[in-house]
Amino acid sequence: MTRVKVCGLTREEDVDAVVDAGADAVGFISGIASSQRNLSITRAASLISRIPPFVTPVLVTSGQALVENSDVVKRIAPRAIQLYDSLLSPETLRSTFRAYLLKPFPVSRQEGDGGGAEALAKASEASIGYDALLTDTYQKGVQGGTGLTSDWSACEAIRKTIAPTPMILSGGLRPENVELAIAAVAPYCVDVSSGVESAPGVKDPAKVRAFMSKASSSGERQVAR
């Protein structure tokens, strides 16, 4: 089964709706000022506290913010940390925060650009020491969460290259294309944010349910194959 992470939550009602829809993981952004969904660490902590058992809260942050808010993050104890520009080694991060570590990795939108030998070698190196590699679409000047669709053939090649490390597919996913994405890439997990929103940081419950339904049915077909 393909797992689903819904990222960029900013409101209590959206947390509840996403959990009720059956998401496996829920992401909160803090310490990334360029994001329209950026929260203070205290606000992120408040929302994370609503997550029930067996749903994974993910703190999406930068290396600098993680260091500055180390004590708070330890108290929050997120099950996973998605980390941009880490200042610490994976070994130090894991022993300090006792969380799964997700490594974002930018992939080109242009077909063929991200699947060459050099790009695959970089992906393999980037995944070392991390619990999963998250492919996101590269856009100059943007740290992550671009909302743009990447080259799925390159993502599939990355998935095969880094195995058995799991790969999370993100970038431009929405209810209308998630089935195609899963069929093309066969990722461990898909990650959605803007594709299930009515406005930046405001999730649309109907879109969330539709995304979950499409992802689940596509994942079942992958298992059957």
C-alpha positions as CSV (number, residue, x, y, z in Angstrom):
1,M,0.0,0.0,0.0
2,T,1.2,3.5,-0.8
3,R,1.2,5.7,2.2
4,V,0.1,9.3,2.3
5,K,1.6,12.4,4.0
6,V,-0.4,15.6,4.0
7,C,1.9,18.6,4.6
8,G,1.6,22.3,5.4
9,L,-1.2,22.2,7.9
10,T,-1.9,25.4,9.8
11,R,-5.3,25.0,11.4
12,E,-6.8,22.6,14.0
13,E,-9.8,21.8,11.9
14,D,-7.6,20.8,9.0
15,V,-5.5,18.5,11.3
16,D,-8.7,16.8,12.4
17,A,-10.0,16.4,8.8
18,V,-6.8,15.0,7.5
19,V,-6.5,12.5,10.3
20,D,-10.2,11.5,9.9
21,A,-9.5,11.0,6.1
22,G,-6.9,8.4,7.0
23,A,-3.6,10.1,6.3
24,D,-0.5,8.1,7.5
25,A,1.5,11.2,8.2
26,V,0.8,14.9,8.8
27,G,3.4,17.6,8.2
28,F,4.0,21.0,9.9
29,I,6.4,23.6,8.5
30,S,8.4,25.7,11.0
31,G,11.6,27.6,10.4
32,I,11.2,28.1,6.7
33,A,10.3,31.7,6.3
34,S,9.8,31.5,2.5
35,S,6.9,29.1,3.0
36,Q,3.3,30.5,3.0
37,R,2.5,27.7,5.5
38,N,5.4,28.5,7.9
39,L,4.4,28.4,11.6
40,S,6.2,29.4,14.8
41,I,7.6,26.4,16.7
42,T,5.1,26.9,19.5
43,R,2.2,26.9,17.0
44,A,3.6,23.8,15.4
45,A,3.8,22.2,18.8
46,S,0.2,23.0,19.6
47,L,-1.0,21.4,16.3
48,I,1.3,18.3,16.7
49,S,-0.3,17.7,20.1
50,R,-3.6,17.0,18.3
51,I,-2.2,14.0,16.4
52,P,-3.5,10.7,17.8
53,P,-1.5,7.5,18.1
54,F,-0.6,5.6,14.9
55,V,-0.5,8.8,12.8
56,T,3.0,10.2,12.2
57,P,3.6,13.9,13.0
58,V,6.4,15.3,10.8
59,L,8.2,18.5,11.6
60,V,9.4,20.2,8.3
61,T,12.2,22.6,9.2
62,S,15.7,23.9,8.4
63,G,19.0,23.0,10.0
64,Q,19.3,26.4,11.6
65,A,15.8,26.5,13.0
66,L,16.3,23.0,14.4
67,V,19.4,24.0,16.2
68,E,17.8,27.2,17.6
69,N,14.7,25.4,18.8
70,S,16.4,22.2,19.9
71,D,14.9,22.1,23.4
72,V,11.4,22.7,22.1
73,V,11.7,20.1,19.4
74,K,12.8,17.6,22.0
75,R,9.8,18.4,24.0
76,I,7.5,18.1,21.0
77,A,9.1,14.7,20.1
78,P,7.9,14.6,16.5
79,R,8.0,11.0,15.1
80,A,9.8,12.3,12.0
81,I,11.8,15.4,10.9
82,Q,12.0,16.5,7.3
83,L,15.2,18.6,7.2
84,Y,16.5,21.1,4.8
85,D,20.2,22.2,4.9
86,S,21.1,20.1,7.9
87,L,23.9,21.5,10.1
88,L,24.3,18.2,11.9
89,S,25.1,14.6,10.8
90,P,22.3,12.1,10.6
91,E,23.8,10.2,13.4
92,T,23.8,13.2,15.7
93,L,20.3,14.2,14.7
94,R,19.0,10.7,15.4
95,S,20.6,10.4,18.8
96,T,19.5,13.9,19.7
97,F,15.9,13.9,18.6
98,R,15.1,10.2,18.3
99,A,13.1,10.7,15.2
100,Y,12.9,9.3,11.7
101,L,14.9,11.5,9.3
102,L,13.5,12.5,5.9
103,K,15.9,14.0,3.4
104,P,14.5,16.3,0.7
105,F,16.1,15.9,-2.8
106,P,15.4,18.3,-5.7
107,V,14.4,16.7,-9.1
108,S,14.2,18.6,-12.4
109,R,10.9,19.2,-14.2
110,Q,12.6,18.4,-17.5
111,E,12.3,14.8,-18.6
112,G,15.6,13.0,-18.5
113,D,17.5,15.7,-16.5
114,G,17.1,14.0,-13.1
115,G,17.6,10.4,-14.2
116,G,21.2,10.5,-15.5
117,A,24.1,8.8,-13.8
118,E,25.4,11.9,-12.1
119,A,21.9,12.8,-10.7
120,L,21.4,9.2,-9.5
121,A,24.8,9.2,-7.8
122,K,23.8,12.4,-5.9
123,A,20.5,10.9,-4.8
124,S,22.2,7.8,-3.6
125,E,24.7,9.9,-1.6
126,A,22.0,12.2,-0.2
127,S,20.0,9.2,1.1
128,I,22.9,7.8,3.2
129,G,22.1,7.9,6.9
130,Y,18.5,8.9,6.4
131,D,15.3,6.9,6.8
132,A,13.7,8.1,3.6
133,L,14.5,10.4,0.6
134,L,11.8,12.8,-0.4
135,T,11.9,13.9,-4.1
136,D,10.7,17.5,-4.7
137,T,10.6,19.6,-7.8
138,Y,13.6,21.9,-8.2
139,Q,12.8,25.6,-8.6
140,K,15.6,28.2,-8.4
141,G,15.4,30.3,-5.2
142,V,12.8,28.0,-3.5
143,Q,13.9,25.7,-0.7
144,G,11.1,23.2,-1.2
145,G,7.4,22.6,-1.5
146,T,7.2,24.2,-5.0
147,G,3.9,22.6,-5.9
148,L,5.3,21.8,-9.3
149,T,5.3,18.3,-10.9
150,S,8.7,16.8,-11.4
151,D,9.9,14.2,-13.9
152,W,8.3,11.0,-12.7
153,S,10.6,8.8,-14.8
154,A,13.6,10.3,-13.0
155,C,11.8,9.8,-9.6
156,E,11.3,6.1,-10.5
157,A,15.0,5.8,-11.3
158,I,15.9,7.4,-8.0
159,R,13.5,5.0,-6.1
160,K,15.3,2.0,-7.7
161,T,18.8,3.5,-7.0
162,I,18.3,4.2,-3.3
163,A,16.5,1.0,-2.5
164,P,15.9,-0.4,0.1
165,T,15.8,3.2,1.5
166,P,12.1,4.3,1.0
167,M,11.3,7.1,-1.4
168,I,8.6,9.7,-0.9
169,L,7.2,11.4,-4.0
170,S,6.1,15.0,-3.8
171,G,5.6,17.9,-6.1
172,G,2.4,18.9,-7.9
173,L,0.4,16.0,-6.7
174,R,-3.4,16.4,-6.5
175,P,-6.5,14.1,-6.7
176,E,-6.5,14.2,-10.5
177,N,-3.0,12.9,-11.0
178,V,-2.0,10.9,-7.9
179,E,-3.1,7.5,-9.4
180,L,-0.9,8.2,-12.5
181,A,2.0,9.2,-10.2
182,I,1.8,6.1,-8.2
183,A,1.5,3.9,-11.2
184,A,4.6,5.6,-12.8
185,V,6.8,5.7,-9.8
186,A,5.6,3.1,-7.2
187,P,6.8,5.3,-4.3
188,Y,6.7,4.2,-0.6
189,C,4.7,7.3,0.1
190,V,3.1,10.3,-1.7
191,D,3.3,13.8,-0.2
192,V,0.6,16.5,-0.9
193,S,0.1,20.0,0.2
194,S,-1.2,22.6,-2.3
195,G,-3.0,20.0,-4.3
196,V,-5.6,19.6,-1.5
197,E,-6.0,23.3,-0.6
198,S,-8.6,26.0,-1.2
199,A,-6.0,28.6,-0.3
200,P,-2.4,28.4,1.0
201,G,-2.4,26.7,4.3
202,V,-6.2,26.0,4.2
203,K,-7.0,22.3,3.4
204,D,-10.2,21.4,1.5
205,P,-11.7,18.3,3.2
206,A,-13.3,17.1,0.0
207,K,-10.0,17.3,-1.9
208,V,-8.2,15.5,1.0
209,R,-10.8,12.7,0.9
210,A,-10.6,12.5,-2.9
211,F,-6.8,12.3,-2.7
212,M,-6.9,9.6,-0.1
213,S,-9.4,7.6,-2.1
214,K,-7.4,7.8,-5.3
215,A,-4.1,7.0,-3.6
216,S,-5.5,4.1,-1.8
217,S,-7.1,2.5,-4.9
218,S,-3.9,3.0,-6.9
219,G,-1.9,1.5,-4.1
220,E,-4.2,-1.6,-4.0
221,R,-3.6,-2.1,-7.7
222,Q,0.2,-1.9,-7.2
223,V,-0.1,-4.7,-4.6
224,A,-2.3,-6.8,-6.9
225,R,0.3,-6.5,-9.6
